[in-house]
Amino acid sequence: MGIGDKIDNAKDQLAGKAKGAAGDTTDNEDLQAEGKVQETKGDLKAAGEKVKDAFK
């Protein structure tokens, strides 16, 4: 996994957590869901990169 990929994945994870927290604070269910999706996207991309690295 390249450093750029790690940064992008971490960025998605952190942005998702922030959106989820903002949604929790404001009781905005759409923002909560959007944050969860973005965080999950970052998690899945990171997992995919780890699998690719395992088969190298």
mmCIF file of the N, C-alpha and C atoms, coordinates in Angstrom:
data_MODEL
# 
_entry.id   MODEL 
# 
loop_
_atom_site.group_PDB 
_atom_site.id 
_atom_site.type_symbol 
_atom_site.label_atom_id 
_atom_site.label_alt_id 
_atom_site.label_comp_id 
_atom_site.label_asym_id 
_atom_site.label_entity_id 
_atom_site.label_seq_id 
_atom_site.pdbx_PDB_ins_code 
_atom_site.Cartn_x 
_atom_site.Cartn_y 
_atom_site.Cartn_z 
_atom_site.occupancy 
_atom_site.B_iso_or_equiv 
_atom_site.pdbx_formal_charge 
_atom_site.auth_seq_id 
_atom_site.auth_comp_id 
_atom_site.auth_asym_id 
_atom_site.auth_atom_id 
_atom_site.pdbx_PDB_model_num 
ATOM 1   N N  . MET A 1 1  ? 0.862   -1.166  0.000  1.00 0.00 ? 1  MET A N  1 
ATOM 2   C CA . MET A 1 1  ? 0.000   0.000   0.000  1.00 0.00 ? 1  MET A CA 1 
ATOM 3   C C  . MET A 1 1  ? 0.903   1.223   0.000  1.00 0.00 ? 1  MET A C  1 
ATOM 4   N N  . GLY A 1 2  ? 0.653   2.116   -0.924 1.00 0.00 ? 2  GLY A N  1 
ATOM 5   C CA . GLY A 1 2  ? 1.432   3.337   -1.000 1.00 0.00 ? 2  GLY A CA 1 
ATOM 6   C C  . GLY A 1 2  ? 1.003   4.340   0.057  1.00 0.00 ? 2  GLY A C  1 
ATOM 7   N N  . ILE A 1 3  ? 1.890   5.248   0.357  1.00 0.00 ? 3  ILE A N  1 
ATOM 8   C CA . ILE A 1 3  ? 1.594   6.265   1.376  1.00 0.00 ? 3  ILE A CA 1 
ATOM 9   C C  . ILE A 1 3  ? 0.417   7.139   0.958  1.00 0.00 ? 3  ILE A C  1 
ATOM 10  N N  . GLY A 1 4  ? 0.295   7.407   -0.340 1.00 0.00 ? 4  GLY A N  1 
ATOM 11  C CA . GLY A 1 4  ? -0.829  8.206   -0.828 1.00 0.00 ? 4  GLY A CA 1 
ATOM 12  C C  . GLY A 1 4  ? -2.156  7.513   -0.587 1.00 0.00 ? 4  GLY A C  1 
ATOM 13  N N  . ASP A 1 5  ? -2.182  6.189   -0.794 1.00 0.00 ? 5  ASP A N  1 
ATOM 14  C CA . ASP A 1 5  ? -3.405  5.425   -0.548 1.00 0.00 ? 5  ASP A CA 1 
ATOM 15  C C  . ASP A 1 5  ? -3.764  5.441   0.937  1.00 0.00 ? 5  ASP A C  1 
ATOM 16  N N  . LYS A 1 6  ? -2.752  5.292   1.772  1.00 0.00 ? 6  LYS A N  1 
ATOM 17  C CA . LYS A 1 6  ? -2.993  5.308   3.220  1.00 0.00 ? 6  LYS A CA 1 
ATOM 18  C C  . LYS A 1 6  ? -3.585  6.654   3.648  1.00 0.00 ? 6  LYS A C  1 
ATOM 19  N N  . ILE A 1 7  ? -3.046  7.719   3.088  1.00 0.00 ? 7  ILE A N  1 
ATOM 20  C CA . ILE A 1 7  ? -3.535  9.059   3.435  1.00 0.00 ? 7  ILE A CA 1 
ATOM 21  C C  . ILE A 1 7  ? -4.975  9.243   2.970  1.00 0.00 ? 7  ILE A C  1 
ATOM 22  N N  . ASP A 1 8  ? -5.265  8.812   1.738  1.00 0.00 ? 8  ASP A N  1 
ATOM 23  C CA . ASP A 1 8  ? -6.630  8.938   1.214  1.00 0.00 ? 8  ASP A CA 1 
ATOM 24  C C  . ASP A 1 8  ? -7.620  8.129   2.044  1.00 0.00 ? 8  ASP A C  1 
ATOM 25  N N  . ASN A 1 9  ? -7.237  6.915   2.420  1.00 0.00 ? 9  ASN A N  1 
ATOM 26  C CA . ASN A 1 9  ? -8.123  6.077   3.225  1.00 0.00 ? 9  ASN A CA 1 
ATOM 27  C C  . ASN A 1 9  ? -8.355  6.688   4.605  1.00 0.00 ? 9  ASN A C  1 
ATOM 28  N N  . ALA A 1 10 ? -7.310  7.179   5.212  1.00 0.00 ? 10 ALA A N  1 
ATOM 29  C CA . ALA A 1 10 ? -7.434  7.805   6.528  1.00 0.00 ? 10 ALA A CA 1 
ATOM 30  C C  . ALA A 1 10 ? -8.279  9.072   6.439  1.00 0.00 ? 10 ALA A C  1 
ATOM 31  N N  . LYS A 1 11 ? -8.117  9.809   5.335  1.00 0.00 ? 11 LYS A N  1 
ATOM 32  C CA . LYS A 1 11 ? -8.898  11.030  5.141  1.00 0.00 ? 11 LYS A CA 1 
ATOM 33  C C  . LYS A 1 11 ? -10.387 10.698  5.062  1.00 0.00 ? 11 LYS A C  1 
ATOM 34  N N  . ASP A 1 12 ? -10.734 9.651   4.306  1.00 0.00 ? 12 ASP A N  1 
ATOM 35  C CA . ASP A 1 12 ? -12.136 9.235   4.214  1.00 0.00 ? 12 ASP A CA 1 
ATOM 36  C C  . ASP A 1 12 ? -12.668 8.792   5.578  1.00 0.00 ? 12 ASP A C  1 
ATOM 37  N N  . GLN A 1 13 ? -11.859 8.037   6.302  1.00 0.00 ? 13 GLN A N  1 
ATOM 38  C CA . GLN A 1 13 ? -12.289 7.557   7.613  1.00 0.00 ? 13 GLN A CA 1 
ATOM 39  C C  . GLN A 1 13 ? -12.522 8.710   8.581  1.00 0.00 ? 13 GLN A C  1 
ATOM 40  N N  . LEU A 1 14 ? -11.588 9.644   8.629  1.00 0.00 ? 14 LEU A N  1 
ATOM 41  C CA . LEU A 1 14 ? -11.716 10.770  9.559  1.00 0.00 ? 14 LEU A CA 1 
ATOM 42  C C  . LEU A 1 14 ? -12.845 11.718  9.163  1.00 0.00 ? 14 LEU A C  1 
ATOM 43  N N  . ALA A 1 15 ? -12.984 11.971  7.876  1.00 0.00 ? 15 ALA A N  1 
ATOM 44  C CA . ALA A 1 15 ? -14.069 12.845  7.415  1.00 0.00 ? 15 ALA A CA 1 
ATOM 45  C C  . ALA A 1 15 ? -15.412 12.207  7.724  1.00 0.00 ? 15 ALA A C  1 
ATOM 46  N N  . GLY A 1 16 ? -15.500 10.903  7.547  1.00 0.00 ? 16 GLY A N  1 
ATOM 47  C CA . GLY A 1 16 ? -16.739 10.200  7.864  1.00 0.00 ? 16 GLY A CA 1 
ATOM 48  C C  . GLY A 1 16 ? -17.075 10.274  9.343  1.00 0.00 ? 16 GLY A C  1 
ATOM 49  N N  . LYS A 1 17 ? -16.075 10.098  10.184 1.00 0.00 ? 17 LYS A N  1 
ATOM 50  C CA . LYS A 1 17 ? -16.302 10.203  11.633 1.00 0.00 ? 17 LYS A CA 1 
ATOM 51  C C  . LYS A 1 17 ? -16.756 11.608  12.005 1.00 0.00 ? 17 LYS A C  1 
ATOM 52  N N  . ALA A 1 18 ? -16.146 12.607  11.378 1.00 0.00 ? 18 ALA A N  1 
ATOM 53  C CA . ALA A 1 18 ? -16.513 13.995  11.681 1.00 0.00 ? 18 ALA A CA 1 
ATOM 54  C C  . ALA A 1 18 ? -17.947 14.285  11.242 1.00 0.00 ? 18 ALA A C  1 
ATOM 55  N N  . LYS A 1 19 ? -18.308 13.821  10.051 1.00 0.00 ? 19 LYS A N  1 
ATOM 56  C CA . LYS A 1 19 ? -19.682 14.028  9.575  1.00 0.00 ? 19 LYS A CA 1 
ATOM 57  C C  . LYS A 1 19 ? -20.678 13.309  10.476 1.00 0.00 ? 19 LYS A C  1 
ATOM 58  N N  . GLY A 1 20 ? -20.334 12.092  10.873 1.00 0.00 ? 20 GLY A N  1 
ATOM 59  C CA . GLY A 1 20 ? -21.215 11.341  11.764 1.00 0.00 ? 20 GLY A CA 1 
ATOM 60  C C  . GLY A 1 20 ? -21.402 12.048  13.096 1.00 0.00 ? 20 GLY A C  1 
ATOM 61  N N  . ALA A 1 21 ? -20.319 12.583  13.635 1.00 0.00 ? 21 ALA A N  1 
ATOM 62  C CA . ALA A 1 21 ? -20.395 13.307  14.906 1.00 0.00 ? 21 ALA A CA 1 
ATOM 63  C C  . ALA A 1 21 ? -21.215 14.584  14.762 1.00 0.00 ? 21 ALA A C  1 
ATOM 64  N N  . ALA A 1 22 ? -21.026 15.278  13.638 1.00 0.00 ? 22 ALA A N  1 
ATOM 65  C CA . ALA A 1 22 ? -21.815 16.492  13.403 1.00 0.00 ? 22 ALA A CA 1 
ATOM 66  C C  . ALA A 1 22 ? -23.291 16.138  13.270 1.00 0.00 ? 22 ALA A C  1 
ATOM 67  N N  . GLY A 1 23 ? -23.573 15.038  12.610 1.00 0.00 ? 23 GLY A N  1 
ATOM 68  C CA . GLY A 1 23 ? -24.962 14.589  12.488 1.00 0.00 ? 23 GLY A CA 1 
ATOM 69  C C  . GLY A 1 23 ? -25.556 14.213  13.828 1.00 0.00 ? 23 GLY A C  1 
ATOM 70  N N  . ASP A 1 24 ? -24.753 13.582  14.680 1.00 0.00 ? 24 ASP A N  1 
ATOM 71  C CA . ASP A 1 24 ? -25.218 13.229  16.030 1.00 0.00 ? 24 ASP A CA 1 
ATOM 72  C C  . ASP A 1 24 ? -25.535 14.487  16.833 1.00 0.00 ? 24 ASP A C  1 
ATOM 73  N N  . THR A 1 25 ? -24.664 15.472  16.714 1.00 0.00 ? 25 THR A N  1 
ATOM 74  C CA . THR A 1 25 ? -24.830 16.706  17.472 1.00 0.00 ? 25 THR A CA 1 
ATOM 75  C C  . THR A 1 25 ? -26.073 17.475  17.050 1.00 0.00 ? 25 THR A C  1 
ATOM 76  N N  . THR A 1 26 ? -26.333 17.484  15.747 1.00 0.00 ? 26 THR A N  1 
ATOM 77  C CA . THR A 1 26 ? -27.457 18.263  15.221 1.00 0.00 ? 26 THR A CA 1 
ATOM 78  C C  . THR A 1 26 ? -28.713 17.430  14.982 1.00 0.00 ? 26 THR A C  1 
ATOM 79  N N  . ASP A 1 27 ? -28.668 16.145  15.347 1.00 0.00 ? 27 ASP A N  1 
ATOM 80  C CA . ASP A 1 27 ? -29.782 15.216  15.103 1.00 0.00 ? 27 ASP A CA 1 
ATOM 81  C C  . ASP A 1 27 ? -30.158 15.173  13.622 1.00 0.00 ? 27 ASP A C  1 
ATOM 82  N N  . ASN A 1 28 ? -29.161 15.289  12.754 1.00 0.00 ? 28 ASN A N  1 
ATOM 83  C CA . ASN A 1 28 ? -29.356 15.248  11.308 1.00 0.00 ? 28 ASN A CA 1 
ATOM 84  C C  . ASN A 1 28 ? -29.059 13.825  10.832 1.00 0.00 ? 28 ASN A C  1 
ATOM 85  N N  . GLU A 1 29 ? -30.121 13.067  10.575 1.00 0.00 ? 29 GLU A N  1 
ATOM 86  C CA . GLU A 1 29 ? -29.953 11.668  10.201 1.00 0.00 ? 29 GLU A CA 1 
ATOM 87  C C  . GLU A 1 29 ? -29.260 11.512  8.845  1.00 0.00 ? 29 GLU A C  1 
ATOM 88  N N  . ASP A 1 30 ? -29.497 12.443  7.923  1.00 0.00 ? 30 ASP A N  1 
ATOM 89  C CA . ASP A 1 30 ? -28.843 12.374  6.615  1.00 0.00 ? 30 ASP A CA 1 
ATOM 90  C C  . ASP A 1 30 ? -27.335 12.536  6.755  1.00 0.00 ? 30 ASP A C  1 
ATOM 91  N N  . LEU A 1 31 ? -26.916 13.463  7.578  1.00 0.00 ? 31 LEU A N  1 
ATOM 92  C CA . LEU A 1 31 ? -25.489 13.690  7.801  1.00 0.00 ? 31 LEU A CA 1 
ATOM 93  C C  . LEU A 1 31 ? -24.859 12.506  8.530  1.00 0.00 ? 31 LEU A C  1 
ATOM 94  N N  . GLN A 1 32 ? -25.591 11.918  9.464  1.00 0.00 ? 32 GLN A N  1 
ATOM 95  C CA . GLN A 1 32 ? -25.104 10.727  10.154 1.00 0.00 ? 32 GLN A CA 1 
ATOM 96  C C  . GLN A 1 32 ? -24.873 9.592   9.165  1.00 0.00 ? 32 GLN A C  1 
ATOM 97  N N  . ALA A 1 33 ? -25.842 9.387   8.286  1.00 0.00 ? 33 ALA A N  1 
ATOM 98  C CA . ALA A 1 33 ? -25.733 8.311   7.306  1.00 0.00 ? 33 ALA A CA 1 
ATOM 99  C C  . ALA A 1 33 ? -24.598 8.575   6.320  1.00 0.00 ? 33 ALA A C  1 
ATOM 100 N N  . GLU A 1 34 ? -24.482 9.810   5.875  1.00 0.00 ? 34 GLU A N  1 
ATOM 101 C CA . GLU A 1 34 ? -23.410 10.172  4.945  1.00 0.00 ? 34 GLU A CA 1 
ATOM 102 C C  . GLU A 1 34 ? -22.042 9.934   5.580  1.00 0.00 ? 34 GLU A C  1 
ATOM 103 N N  . GLY A 1 35 ? -21.917 10.279  6.842  1.00 0.00 ? 35 GLY A N  1 
ATOM 104 C CA . GLY A 1 35 ? -20.662 10.057  7.559  1.00 0.00 ? 35 GLY A CA 1 
ATOM 105 C C  . GLY A 1 35 ? -20.339 8.585   7.692  1.00 0.00 ? 35 GLY A C  1 
ATOM 106 N N  . LYS A 1 36 ? -21.337 7.788   7.985  1.00 0.00 ? 36 LYS A N  1 
ATOM 107 C CA . LYS A 1 36 ? -21.140 6.346   8.135  1.00 0.00 ? 36 LYS A CA 1 
ATOM 108 C C  . LYS A 1 36 ? -20.703 5.725   6.809  1.00 0.00 ? 36 LYS A C  1 
ATOM 109 N N  . VAL A 1 37 ? -21.336 6.169   5.716  1.00 0.00 ? 37 VAL A N  1 
ATOM 110 C CA . VAL A 1 37 ? -20.974 5.656   4.388  1.00 0.00 ? 37 VAL A CA 1 
ATOM 111 C C  . VAL A 1 37 ? -19.531 6.011   4.056  1.00 0.00 ? 37 VAL A C  1 
ATOM 112 N N  . GLN A 1 38 ? -19.152 7.245   4.306  1.00 0.00 ? 38 GLN A N  1 
ATOM 113 C CA . GLN A 1 38 ? -17.792 7.678   3.981  1.00 0.00 ? 38 GLN A CA 1 
ATOM 114 C C  . GLN A 1 38 ? -16.762 6.952   4.841  1.00 0.00 ? 38 GLN A C  1 
ATOM 115 N N  . GLU A 1 39 ? -17.076 6.768   6.102  1.00 0.00 ? 39 GLU A N  1 
ATOM 116 C CA . GLU A 1 39 ? -16.154 6.057   6.998  1.00 0.00 ? 39 GLU A CA 1 
ATOM 117 C C  . GLU A 1 39 ? -16.001 4.599   6.555  1.00 0.00 ? 39 GLU A C  1 
ATOM 118 N N  . THR A 1 40 ? -17.107 3.968   6.196  1.00 0.00 ? 40 THR A N  1 
ATOM 119 C CA . THR A 1 40 ? -17.076 2.589   5.730  1.00 0.00 ? 40 THR A CA 1 
ATOM 120 C C  . THR A 1 40 ? -16.296 2.472   4.429  1.00 0.00 ? 40 THR A C  1 
ATOM 121 N N  . LYS A 1 41 ? -16.465 3.453   3.551  1.00 0.00 ? 41 LYS A N  1 
ATOM 122 C CA . LYS A 1 41 ? -15.726 3.474   2.286  1.00 0.00 ? 41 LYS A CA 1 
ATOM 123 C C  . LYS A 1 41 ? -14.217 3.475   2.558  1.00 0.00 ? 41 LYS A C  1 
ATOM 124 N N  . GLY A 1 42 ? -13.782 4.303   3.484  1.00 0.00 ? 42 GLY A N  1 
ATOM 125 C CA . GLY A 1 42 ? -12.365 4.343   3.843  1.00 0.00 ? 42 GLY A CA 1 
ATOM 126 C C  . GLY A 1 42 ? -11.894 3.032   4.442  1.00 0.00 ? 42 GLY A C  1 
ATOM 127 N N  . ASP A 1 43 ? -12.726 2.431   5.280  1.00 0.00 ? 43 ASP A N  1 
ATOM 128 C CA . ASP A 1 43 ? -12.379 1.147   5.891  1.00 0.00 ? 43 ASP A CA 1 
ATOM 129 C C  . ASP A 1 43 ? -12.229 0.049   4.833  1.00 0.00 ? 43 ASP A C  1 
ATOM 130 N N  . LEU A 1 44 ? -13.170 0.003   3.891  1.00 0.00 ? 44 LEU A N  1 
ATOM 131 C CA . LEU A 1 44 ? -13.134 -1.023  2.855  1.00 0.00 ? 44 LEU A CA 1 
ATOM 132 C C  . LEU A 1 44 ? -11.940 -0.850  1.920  1.00 0.00 ? 44 LEU A C  1 
ATOM 133 N N  . LYS A 1 45 ? -11.639 0.403   1.578  1.00 0.00 ? 45 LYS A N  1 
ATOM 134 C CA . LYS A 1 45 ? -10.485 0.648   0.719  1.00 0.00 ? 45 LYS A CA 1 
ATOM 135 C C  . LYS A 1 45 ? -9.197  0.226   1.424  1.00 0.00 ? 45 LYS A C  1 
ATOM 136 N N  . ALA A 1 46 ? -9.091  0.499   2.702  1.00 0.00 ? 46 ALA A N  1 
ATOM 137 C CA . ALA A 1 46 ? -7.900  0.114   3.459  1.00 0.00 ? 46 ALA A CA 1 
ATOM 138 C C  . ALA A 1 46 ? -7.788  -1.409  3.533  1.00 0.00 ? 46 ALA A C  1 
ATOM 139 N N  . ALA A 1 47 ? -8.904  -2.083  3.740  1.00 0.00 ? 47 ALA A N  1 
ATOM 140 C CA . ALA A 1 47 ? -8.891  -3.543  3.798  1.00 0.00 ? 47 ALA A CA 1 
ATOM 141 C C  . ALA A 1 47 ? -8.493  -4.127  2.444  1.00 0.00 ? 47 ALA A C  1 
ATOM 142 N N  . GLY A 1 48 ? -9.002  -3.553  1.367  1.00 0.00 ? 48 GLY A N  1 
ATOM 143 C CA . GLY A 1 48 ? -8.649  -4.015  0.034  1.00 0.00 ? 48 GLY A CA 1 
ATOM 144 C C  . GLY A 1 48 ? -7.167  -3.859  -0.252 1.00 0.00 ? 48 GLY A C  1 
ATOM 145 N N  . GLU A 1 49 ? -6.599  -2.762  0.184  1.00 0.00 ? 49 GLU A N  1 
ATOM 146 C CA . GLU A 1 49 ? -5.167  -2.541  -0.008 1.00 0.00 ? 49 GLU A CA 1 
ATOM 147 C C  . GLU A 1 49 ? -4.350  -3.562  0.788  1.00 0.00 ? 49 GLU A C  1 
ATOM 148 N N  . LYS A 1 50 ? -4.810  -3.894  1.985  1.00 0.00 ? 50 LYS A N  1 
ATOM 149 C CA . LYS A 1 50 ? -4.097  -4.893  2.798  1.00 0.00 ? 50 LYS A CA 1 
ATOM 150 C C  . LYS A 1 50 ? -4.129  -6.263  2.137  1.00 0.00 ? 50 LYS A C  1 
ATOM 151 N N  . VAL A 1 51 ? -5.279  -6.603  1.523  1.00 0.00 ? 51 VAL A N  1 
ATOM 152 C CA . VAL A 1 51 ? -5.385  -7.895  0.832  1.00 0.00 ? 51 VAL A CA 1 
ATOM 153 C C  . VAL A 1 51 ? -4.436  -7.906  -0.364 1.00 0.00 ? 51 VAL A C  1 
ATOM 154 N N  . LYS A 1 52 ? -4.399  -6.817  -1.112 1.00 0.00 ? 52 LYS A N  1 
ATOM 155 C CA . LYS A 1 52 ? -3.498  -6.749  -2.263 1.00 0.00 ? 52 LYS A CA 1 
ATOM 156 C C  . LYS A 1 52 ? -2.048  -6.904  -1.808 1.00 0.00 ? 52 LYS A C  1 
ATOM 157 N N  . ASP A 1 53 ? -1.695  -6.271  -0.704 1.00 0.00 ? 53 ASP A N  1 
ATOM 158 C CA . ASP A 1 53 ? -0.323  -6.355  -0.189 1.00 0.00 ? 53 ASP A CA 1 
ATOM 159 C C  . ASP A 1 53 ? 0.012   -7.780  0.253  1.00 0.00 ? 53 ASP A C  1 
ATOM 160 N N  . ALA A 1 54 ? -0.977  -8.486  0.785  1.00 0.00 ? 54 ALA A N  1 
ATOM 161 C CA . ALA A 1 54 ? -0.746  -9.849  1.262  1.00 0.00 ? 54 ALA A CA 1 
ATOM 162 C C  . ALA A 1 54 ? -0.409  -10.799 0.117  1.00 0.00 ? 54 ALA A C  1 
ATOM 163 N N  . PHE A 1 55 ? -0.916  -10.511 -1.068 1.00 0.00 ? 55 PHE A N  1 
ATOM 164 C CA . PHE A 1 55 ? -0.673  -11.389 -2.209 1.00 0.00 ? 55 PHE A CA 1 
ATOM 165 C C  . PHE A 1 55 ? 0.517   -10.971 -3.058 1.00 0.00 ? 55 PHE A C  1 
ATOM 166 N N  . LYS A 1 56 ? 1.257   -9.991  -2.629 1.00 0.00 ? 56 LYS A N  1 
ATOM 167 C CA . LYS A 1 56 ? 2.447   -9.568  -3.376 1.00 0.00 ? 56 LYS A CA 1 
ATOM 168 C C  . LYS A 1 56 ? 3.603   -10.482 -3.108 1.00 0.00 ? 56 LYS A C  1 
# 
